[in-house]
Amino acid sequence: MQVRSNKVIVFIVPKSEQYDFELGGLQADLDVMLNTSGAIGYAETRQIPAWEIERFLGSNAVQIYPLE
């Protein structure tokens, strides 16, 4: 998770090697919940591949669930 000046971004790393469409549907539900009743302001989720974590995460990112 990374807090930016205008939003909170929750990065999700799928177990698969490519975009997980089923997980994408669940992410859409999570986006709606976070933005309507999450009480954290504007938020979004993004799937990122495990091998590119460093590319997407800034120095102020917080890992909230460890990779296996």
Stockholm file with secondary structure:
# STOCKHOLM 1.0

chainA/1-68         MQVRSNKVIVFIVPKSEQYDFELGGLQADLDVMLNTSGAIGYAETRQIPAWEIERFLGSNAVQIYPLE
#=GR chainA/1-68 SS CEECSSCEEEEECCSSSSCCHHHHHHHHHHHHHHHHHSCSSSEEEEECCGGGHHHHCCTTCCCSSCCC
#=GC SS_cons        CEECSSCEEEEECCSSSSCCHHHHHHHHHHHHHHHHHSCSSSEEEEECCGGGHHHHCCTTCCCSSCCC
//
